[in-house]
Every structure is written in C-alpha cells, then in structure tokens.
C-alpha cells in the first residue's frame, strides 16, 4: 500500500506546473498587446513644428532651397488633410 501511495504522489507532482519559488507566481498565459499606437499625437506635434519652421524659412536660401521647402510644405499639407 505504501508503494502505491508513493507512485500516486509522484505522478501528481509530475503533472503539476512548476512554480517559480523566487517570484512566487505560477505559469503565466500568453498576453497580447492589443493597444493602438499611442504616439500619433507626438508625431502630429512634430509635424506642426516642422511646418512652422519651414514656413518661417520659406523666403530664405537659394531658389532650389525655396522650391524644396515649398514642395515639403505641400507634402505636409497633404498628410494633414489625408
């Protein structure tokens, strides 16, 4: 009888999940991050700052530089109106 009891206890211990004795927690399930990108407001603020800087520098520099600033400002407007 003693042998059967030992076998049952051994079987029971082998089926139990191992517990992290240091952390005190058992096994954790898989957790997915379903949150949206929470940095969009930061990108929008940065885009506005860039737009204001370019508008202030639009009339400075060479002809090519002014045309480049104008093109970038158009792209920023397209992005903001999208």
C-alpha positions as CSV (number, residue, x, y, z in Angstrom):
1,X,0.0,0.0,0.0
2,X,2.8,2.4,0.8
3,X,4.3,1.9,-2.7
4,X,1.0,2.8,-4.4
5,X,0.7,5.9,-2.4
6,X,4.3,7.0,-3.4
7,X,3.5,6.3,-7.0
8,X,0.3,8.4,-6.9
9,X,2.2,11.3,-5.2
10,X,5.0,11.1,-7.7
11,X,2.5,11.1,-10.6
12,X,0.6,14.0,-9.0
13,X,3.8,16.1,-8.6
14,X,4.9,15.4,-12.2
15,X,1.6,16.8,-13.6
16,X,1.5,20.0,-11.5
17,X,3.0,23.1,-13.1
18,X,6.4,24.1,-11.7
19,X,6.1,27.2,-9.5
20,X,8.7,30.0,-9.6
21,X,9.6,30.0,-5.9
22,X,11.6,33.1,-6.3
23,X,8.9,35.2,-7.9
24,X,6.1,33.5,-6.2
25,X,4.0,33.2,-9.3
26,X,2.8,30.2,-11.3
27,X,3.0,29.9,-15.1
28,X,1.5,32.9,-16.9
29,X,-0.6,32.7,-20.0
30,X,0.3,34.5,-23.2
31,X,-0.7,38.1,-23.2
32,X,-1.0,40.0,-26.4
33,X,-0.7,43.8,-26.7
34,X,-3.9,45.0,-28.5
35,X,-3.4,48.7,-27.8
36,X,-3.2,51.2,-30.6
37,X,-0.2,53.3,-31.3
38,X,-0.3,55.9,-28.6
39,X,2.4,58.1,-30.2
40,X,0.4,59.6,-33.0
41,X,-0.2,62.8,-31.1
42,X,3.6,63.2,-30.8
43,X,4.1,62.7,-34.5
44,X,1.4,65.3,-35.2
45,X,3.0,67.8,-32.9
46,X,6.4,67.2,-34.5
47,X,4.9,67.7,-38.0
48,X,3.3,71.0,-36.9
49,X,6.7,72.2,-35.6
50,X,8.4,71.3,-38.8
51,X,5.8,73.0,-40.8
52,X,6.1,76.2,-38.8
53,X,9.9,76.2,-39.2
54,X,9.7,75.7,-42.9
55,X,7.1,78.5,-43.3
56,X,9.5,80.8,-41.4
57,X,12.4,79.9,-43.7
58,X,10.4,79.7,-46.9
59,X,11.8,83.0,-48.3
60,X,15.5,82.4,-47.4
61,X,18.1,80.5,-49.2
62,X,18.6,79.9,-52.9
63,X,15.9,79.3,-55.5
64,X,16.4,75.5,-55.2
65,X,16.1,75.6,-51.5
66,X,12.9,77.7,-51.6
67,X,11.4,75.3,-54.1
68,X,12.4,72.4,-51.9
69,X,10.8,74.0,-48.9
70,X,7.6,74.6,-50.9
71,X,7.5,71.0,-52.0
72,X,7.9,69.7,-48.5
73,X,5.2,72.1,-47.2
74,X,2.8,70.8,-49.9
75,X,3.6,67.2,-48.7
76,X,2.9,68.2,-45.1
77,X,-0.4,69.7,-46.1
78,X,-1.3,66.6,-48.0
79,X,-0.5,64.5,-44.9
80,X,-2.5,66.7,-42.6
81,X,-5.5,66.7,-44.9
82,X,-5.5,63.0,-45.5
